[in-house]
Amino acid sequence: MADANSPPKPLSKPRTPRRSKSDGE
């Protein structure tokens, strides 16, 4: 699971990139 690197903030997208740009959207 790639989420291991980043915190489980966006549960909506488990495959989100490490950039907060996509996360903020």
PDB file of N, H, CA, C and O in Angstrom:
ATOM      1  N   MET A   1       0.851  -1.214   0.000  1.00  0.00           N
ATOM      2  CA  MET A   1       0.000   0.000   0.000  1.00  0.00           C
ATOM      3  C   MET A   1       0.886   1.263   0.000  1.00  0.00           C
ATOM      4  O   MET A   1       1.713   1.453   0.892  1.00  0.00           O
ATOM      5  N   ALA A   2       0.703   2.080  -0.970  1.00  0.00           N
ATOM      6  H   ALA A   2       0.031   1.926  -1.695  1.00  0.00           H
ATOM      7  CA  ALA A   2       1.520   3.308  -1.096  1.00  0.00           C
ATOM      8  C   ALA A   2       1.181   4.284   0.026  1.00  0.00           C
ATOM      9  O   ALA A   2       1.947   5.211   0.292  1.00  0.00           O
ATOM     10  N   ASP A   3       0.052   4.086   0.681  1.00  0.00           N
ATOM     11  H   ASP A   3      -0.570   3.333   0.465  1.00  0.00           H
ATOM     12  CA  ASP A   3      -0.355   5.021   1.749  1.00  0.00           C
ATOM     13  C   ASP A   3       0.609   4.940   2.942  1.00  0.00           C
ATOM     14  O   ASP A   3       0.653   5.843   3.777  1.00  0.00           O
ATOM     15  N   ALA A   4       1.361   3.870   3.006  1.00  0.00           N
ATOM     16  H   ALA A   4       1.325   3.137   2.327  1.00  0.00           H
ATOM     17  CA  ALA A   4       2.282   3.703   4.138  1.00  0.00           C
ATOM     18  C   ALA A   4       3.221   4.903   4.231  1.00  0.00           C
ATOM     19  O   ALA A   4       3.584   5.330   5.327  1.00  0.00           O
ATOM     20  N   ASN A   5       3.606   5.435   3.095  1.00  0.00           N
ATOM     21  H   ASN A   5       3.311   5.088   2.205  1.00  0.00           H
ATOM     22  CA  ASN A   5       4.522   6.602   3.098  1.00  0.00           C
ATOM     23  C   ASN A   5       3.813   7.855   3.601  1.00  0.00           C
ATOM     24  O   ASN A   5       4.347   8.586   4.436  1.00  0.00           O
ATOM     25  N   SER A   6       2.630   8.095   3.097  1.00  0.00           N
ATOM     26  H   SER A   6       2.196   7.502   2.418  1.00  0.00           H
ATOM     27  CA  SER A   6       1.926   9.323   3.535  1.00  0.00           C
ATOM     28  C   SER A   6       0.833   8.974   4.537  1.00  0.00           C
ATOM     29  O   SER A   6       0.367   7.835   4.563  1.00  0.00           O
ATOM     30  N   PRO A   7       0.426   9.909   5.341  1.00  0.00           N
ATOM     31  CA  PRO A   7      -0.606   9.673   6.354  1.00  0.00           C
ATOM     32  C   PRO A   7      -1.964   9.411   5.711  1.00  0.00           C
ATOM     33  O   PRO A   7      -2.249   9.948   4.641  1.00  0.00           O
ATOM     34  N   PRO A   8      -2.798   8.601   6.339  1.00  0.00           N
ATOM     35  CA  PRO A   8      -4.135   8.279   5.803  1.00  0.00           C
ATOM     36  C   PRO A   8      -5.079   9.455   5.925  1.00  0.00           C
ATOM     37  O   PRO A   8      -6.124   9.347   6.567  1.00  0.00           O
ATOM     38  N   LYS A   9      -4.730  10.572   5.321  1.00  0.00           N
ATOM     39  H   LYS A   9      -3.881  10.660   4.799  1.00  0.00           H
ATOM     40  CA  LYS A   9      -5.615  11.757   5.409  1.00  0.00           C
ATOM     41  C   LYS A   9      -6.775  11.629   4.426  1.00  0.00           C
ATOM     42  O   LYS A   9      -7.937  11.639   4.834  1.00  0.00           O
ATOM     43  N   PRO A  10      -6.475  11.509   3.151  1.00  0.00           N
ATOM     44  CA  PRO A  10      -7.521  11.413   2.129  1.00  0.00           C
ATOM     45  C   PRO A  10      -8.003   9.984   1.975  1.00  0.00           C
ATOM     46  O   PRO A  10      -7.551   9.276   1.075  1.00  0.00           O
ATOM     47  N   LEU A  11      -8.906   9.547   2.830  1.00  0.00           N
ATOM     48  H   LEU A  11      -9.273  10.122   3.561  1.00  0.00           H
ATOM     49  CA  LEU A  11      -9.408   8.167   2.724  1.00  0.00           C
ATOM     50  C   LEU A  11     -10.184   8.003   1.422  1.00  0.00           C
ATOM     51  O   LEU A  11     -10.385   6.883   0.953  1.00  0.00           O
ATOM     52  N   SER A  12     -10.614   9.106   0.844  1.00  0.00           N
ATOM     53  H   SER A  12     -10.450  10.016   1.226  1.00  0.00           H
ATOM     54  CA  SER A  12     -11.373   9.048  -0.413  1.00  0.00           C
ATOM     55  C   SER A  12     -10.510   8.464  -1.520  1.00  0.00           C
ATOM     56  O   SER A  12     -10.995   7.693  -2.348  1.00  0.00           O
ATOM     57  N   LYS A  13      -9.220   8.830  -1.538  1.00  0.00           N
ATOM     58  H   LYS A  13      -8.825   9.455  -0.865  1.00  0.00           H
ATOM     59  CA  LYS A  13      -8.326   8.317  -2.603  1.00  0.00           C
ATOM     60  C   LYS A  13      -7.154   7.573  -1.977  1.00  0.00           C
ATOM     61  O   LYS A  13      -6.189   8.206  -1.550  1.00  0.00           O
ATOM     62  N   PRO A  14      -7.212   6.275  -1.912  1.00  0.00           N
ATOM     63  CA  PRO A  14      -6.119   5.470  -1.342  1.00  0.00           C
ATOM     64  C   PRO A  14      -4.892   5.499  -2.239  1.00  0.00           C
ATOM     65  O   PRO A  14      -3.790   5.171  -1.801  1.00  0.00           O
ATOM     66  N   ARG A  15      -5.080   5.887  -3.482  1.00  0.00           N
ATOM     67  H   ARG A  15      -5.976   6.154  -3.838  1.00  0.00           H
ATOM     68  CA  ARG A  15      -3.944   5.910  -4.425  1.00  0.00           C
ATOM     69  C   ARG A  15      -3.533   7.351  -4.737  1.00  0.00           C
ATOM     70  O   ARG A  15      -3.052   7.628  -5.836  1.00  0.00           O
ATOM     71  N   THR A  16      -3.715   8.265  -3.791  1.00  0.00           N
ATOM     72  H   THR A  16      -4.105   8.041  -2.899  1.00  0.00           H
ATOM     73  CA  THR A  16      -3.377   9.675  -4.078  1.00  0.00           C
ATOM     74  C   THR A  16      -1.862   9.870  -4.059  1.00  0.00           C
ATOM     75  O   THR A  16      -1.161   9.184  -3.316  1.00  0.00           O
ATOM     76  N   PRO A  17      -1.374  10.758  -4.833  1.00  0.00           N
ATOM     77  CA  PRO A  17       0.062  11.063  -4.874  1.00  0.00           C
ATOM     78  C   PRO A  17       0.529  11.747  -3.590  1.00  0.00           C
ATOM     79  O   PRO A  17      -0.299  12.152  -2.774  1.00  0.00           O
ATOM     80  N   ARG A  18       1.826  11.879  -3.402  1.00  0.00           N
ATOM     81  H   ARG A  18       2.499  11.550  -4.064  1.00  0.00           H
ATOM     82  CA  ARG A  18       2.333  12.480  -2.151  1.00  0.00           C
ATOM     83  C   ARG A  18       2.122  13.996  -2.208  1.00  0.00           C
ATOM     84  O   ARG A  18       2.262  14.652  -1.176  1.00  0.00           O
ATOM     85  N   ARG A  19       1.801  14.566  -3.327  1.00  0.00           N
ATOM     86  H   ARG A  19       1.687  14.033  -4.166  1.00  0.00           H
ATOM     87  CA  ARG A  19       1.647  16.049  -3.435  1.00  0.00           C
ATOM     88  C   ARG A  19       0.334  16.494  -2.755  1.00  0.00           C
ATOM     89  O   ARG A  19      -0.691  15.832  -2.918  1.00  0.00           O
ATOM     90  N   SER A  20       0.354  17.552  -2.033  1.00  0.00           N
ATOM     91  H   SER A  20       1.186  18.090  -1.901  1.00  0.00           H
ATOM     92  CA  SER A  20      -0.893  18.049  -1.408  1.00  0.00           C
ATOM     93  C   SER A  20      -1.767  18.712  -2.458  1.00  0.00           C
ATOM     94  O   SER A  20      -2.933  19.009  -2.195  1.00  0.00           O
ATOM     95  N   LYS A  21      -1.223  18.947  -3.641  1.00  0.00           N
ATOM     96  H   LYS A  21      -0.276  18.706  -3.855  1.00  0.00           H
ATOM     97  CA  LYS A  21      -2.033  19.587  -4.709  1.00  0.00           C
ATOM     98  C   LYS A  21      -3.267  18.712  -5.001  1.00  0.00           C
ATOM     99  O   LYS A  21      -4.399  19.197  -4.996  1.00  0.00           O
ATOM    100  N   SER A  22      -3.034  17.463  -5.244  1.00  0.00           N
ATOM    101  H   SER A  22      -2.115  17.069  -5.248  1.00  0.00           H
ATOM    102  CA  SER A  22      -4.164  16.553  -5.542  1.00  0.00           C
ATOM    103  C   SER A  22      -4.979  16.343  -4.264  1.00  0.00           C
ATOM    104  O   SER A  22      -6.204  16.230  -4.308  1.00  0.00           O
ATOM    105  N   ASP A  23      -4.292  16.292  -3.144  1.00  0.00           N
ATOM    106  H   ASP A  23      -3.297  16.384  -3.108  1.00  0.00           H
ATOM    107  CA  ASP A  23      -4.977  16.052  -1.861  1.00  0.00           C
ATOM    108  C   ASP A  23      -5.934  17.199  -1.548  1.00  0.00           C
ATOM    109  O   ASP A  23      -7.056  16.972  -1.096  1.00  0.00           O
ATOM    110  N   GLY A  24      -5.493  18.410  -1.788  1.00  0.00           N
ATOM    111  H   GLY A  24      -4.581  18.594  -2.156  1.00  0.00           H
ATOM    112  CA  GLY A  24      -6.355  19.569  -1.499  1.00  0.00           C
ATOM    113  C   GLY A  24      -7.581  19.562  -2.386  1.00  0.00           C
ATOM    114  O   GLY A  24      -8.663  19.980  -1.975  1.00  0.00           O
ATOM    115  N   GLU A  25      -7.407  19.090  -3.589  1.00  0.00           N
ATOM    116  H   GLU A  25      -6.528  18.750  -3.923  1.00  0.00           H
ATOM    117  CA  GLU A  25      -8.569  19.074  -4.497  1.00  0.00           C
ATOM    118  C   GLU A  25      -9.533  17.991  -4.048  1.00  0.00           C
ATOM    119  O   GLU A  25     -10.580  17.800  -4.667  1.00  0.00           O
TER     120      GLU A  25
END
